[in-house]
Amino acid sequence: MSNSAQDPATIAIGIDIGGTGIKGGIVDLARGKLIGDRFRIDTPKPATPAAVAEVVAQIVEELSSREDAPAANTPVGVTFPAIIHRGVARSAANVDKSWIGTDVDSLLTERLGRPVHVMNDADAAGLAEVRYGAGHGVDGTVLVITLGTGIGSALIHNGVLVPNVELGHLEIDSAVAETKASASARERDDLSWDEYAERLQRFFSHVEFLLSPSLFVIGGGISKRAGDYLPKISVNAPMVVASSKNNAGIVGSALQSVISEQLAV
Ligand code: BGC
């Protein structure tokens, strides 16, 4: 299956680089759904740029060998859990510090021999949610917040993503928010759901005061347990659980790879 230069691609590969696993899939961009199973390999330890690039290459190779794979020269979308400015990693809160300053776009483009577009993981999830999921068609500001090892955030205004908004790094009560209210902080401090909800309340009230969103979308692994803490949080904007769950990063990055390619023409 291939696309001519004029046709926007309708399928693309997305890869989600996380702290414990690197996952990839072939994405049907019309529906925002995976075609076939996703493919996962453990994140190497230490997760240096070269080691991670190797695993990304193995995943792309596996996906490319499938019958439904997009044409061999189509761009690959990749998410990374850090600030990504013009393809370069500018932070490393929960990843190997050697990533800071690494041109991830170039590293992976060279390793894969095809164009790669890398973006922040929460931004990818945010794009997936406004295009296909809970934030679809919502006017104003949608904030997608992912609760995981850190706190990721995506700010989308009238459908347009403002990249690299790092709300998890807001300092609230003299602490970086994600060190108190991420899913891993809940486990580390062995918090009850009531105690965790209290910390989230402090975070979300502050964020709402700053940005007046129309909608909060909550993602990350712990969104599966949303029933245990979301009803305890009170904000003005509605709060809903992300629809794309585990695959938001793969879907959002695949979509972005195609958008970036069109903008580059
Ligand atoms: C990073 C963000 C990332 C988030 C979720 C934070 O520590 O600074 O860039 O989106 O974790 O992975």
Residues whose N, C-alpha, C, O or C-beta is under 5 A from the ligand:
A	BS01	BGC	P81 A82 I83 A93 N94 D121 A122 G150 I151 G152 S153 G168
